[in-house]
Amino acid sequence: MFALLFLAKTDATLHNMILGIDDIAGGREIVVFFVWLGLTFLFYFVGYVAALNVIDDLTKDRWFKIPVMWGLAFITSGLMSILNYNPLILFFVILVANYFRLKKLTLPNNEKYENNAPSKAIFYIASYGYILLVLGITHYIDFRNSL
């Protein structure tokens, strides 16, 4: 009986001594920031780098690229809304990265398109349309959910 009383008292003492996330100054905000940072990297690499490069490889230099990329924007926006992610900062990062990606892709001596220079109009309309649609649809869904 003495042993049970001792264990119960020790357990209560240890329970009060363990720091939780609420005990650390700014603990919840730090966790929220790291979750946001993780989602930013996830959507940058999956929703931008991987998705746009895969679609570029599959559709090559055809006009079919535009509806495919714009259709993918609905899927990416839906995922962002499900995960409650606000893409405003990521939007500006992607705009800058896309400028340099397209500059490199549309060069006449690009290794991917050996026989001729790709059409700048197709690449610019498809990729910037995708980026603007992702931002617009995500904000529209978030606005509708907040009403």
C-alpha positions in Angstrom: 0.0 0.0 0.0 2.9 2.3 0.8 4.3 1.6 -2.7 1.1 2.6 -4.4 0.9 5.8 -2.5 4.5 6.6 -3.4 3.9 5.9 -7.1 0.8 8.0 -7.2 2.5 10.9 -5.5 5.6 10.6 -7.8 3.3 10.5 -10.9 1.5 13.7 -9.8 4.8 15.4 -9.2 6.3 14.4 -12.6 3.1 15.4 -14.4 3.4 18.9 -13.1 7.1 19.1 -14.0 6.9 18.2 -17.7 6.8 21.3 -19.9 4.1 21.4 -22.5 3.9 23.6 -25.6 1.8 26.1 -23.6 4.5 26.5 -20.9 7.0 27.9 -23.4 6.7 31.6 -24.2 5.5 31.7 -27.8 5.3 28.0 -28.0 2.1 27.7 -30.0 3.1 30.5 -32.4 6.4 28.7 -33.1 4.6 25.4 -33.9 2.2 27.3 -36.1 5.1 29.0 -37.9 6.9 25.6 -38.5 3.7 24.1 -39.8 3.2 27.0 -42.2 6.8 26.8 -43.3 6.4 23.0 -43.9 3.3 23.6 -46.0 5.1 26.4 -47.9 7.9 24.0 -48.9 5.4 21.2 -49.7 3.4 23.4 -52.0 6.5 25.0 -53.6 8.0 21.6 -54.5 4.9 19.7 -55.3 2.5 22.3 -56.5 5.0 24.3 -58.5 8.4 22.6 -59.2 7.1 19.0 -59.7 3.8 19.8 -61.3 4.9 22.4 -63.8 8.0 20.4 -64.9 6.0 17.2 -65.3 3.3 18.9 -67.3 6.0 20.7 -69.4 7.6 17.3 -70.1 4.3 15.6 -71.0 2.8 18.4 -73.1 6.0 19.7 -74.7 5.3 22.8 -76.9 1.6 22.2 -77.6 -1.4 24.4 -76.9 -2.9 21.5 -74.8 -0.5 22.7 -72.1 -2.8 25.6 -71.2 -6.0 23.8 -70.2 -4.0 21.0 -68.4 -2.1 23.5 -66.2 -5.2 25.6 -65.6 -7.1 22.4 -64.6 -4.3 21.5 -62.2 -4.8 24.8 -60.5 -8.2 23.7 -59.2 -6.6 20.6 -57.6 -3.8 22.6 -56.1 -6.2 25.2 -54.8 -8.4 22.6 -53.3 -5.5 21.1 -51.4 -4.4 24.5 -50.1 -7.9 25.2 -48.9 -8.3 21.8 -47.2 -5.0 22.4 -45.4 -6.1 26.0 -44.6 -3.0 27.4 -46.3 -2.8 31.1 -47.4 -0.5 31.2 -50.4 0.2 34.9 -50.6 4.0 34.8 -49.7 4.4 31.6 -51.8 2.7 33.4 -54.7 5.5 36.0 -54.9 8.2 33.5 -54.5 6.7 31.4 -57.3 6.3 34.4 -59.6 10.0 35.2 -59.3 11.0 31.5 -59.7 8.7 31.1 -62.7 10.3 34.1 -64.4 13.7 32.5 -64.3 12.3 29.1 -65.2 10.6 30.4 -68.3 13.6 32.5 -69.2 15.7 29.3 -69.2 13.1 27.1 -70.9 12.5 29.5 -73.8 16.1 29.9 -74.8 16.8 28.9 -78.4 19.6 26.5 -77.4 17.5 24.6 -74.8 18.4 21.0 -74.5 14.8 19.8 -74.0 13.6 21.3 -77.3 16.6 20.6 -79.6 14.8 21.0 -83.0 13.3 24.4 -82.5 12.7 27.1 -79.9 9.5 26.6 -77.9 6.7 29.1 -78.1 7.0 31.7 -75.4 3.3 32.5 -75.5 2.3 28.9 -74.6 4.6 28.7 -71.7 3.9 32.1 -70.3 0.1 31.8 -70.6 0.0 28.3 -69.1 2.4 28.9 -66.2 1.4 32.4 -65.2 -2.3 31.4 -65.6 -1.7 28.5 -63.3 -0.1 30.6 -60.7 -2.8 33.3 -60.8 -5.6 30.8 -60.8 -4.1 29.0 -57.8 -4.0 32.2 -55.8 -7.4 33.4 -57.0 -9.3 30.1 -56.4 -7.7 29.6 -53.0 -8.7 33.1 -51.9 -12.2 32.6 -53.3 -12.7 29.3 -51.5 -11.3 30.8 -48.2 -13.6 33.9 -48.7 -16.6 31.7 -49.2 -15.8 29.6 -46.2 -15.4 32.6 -44.0 -18.9 33.9 -44.7 
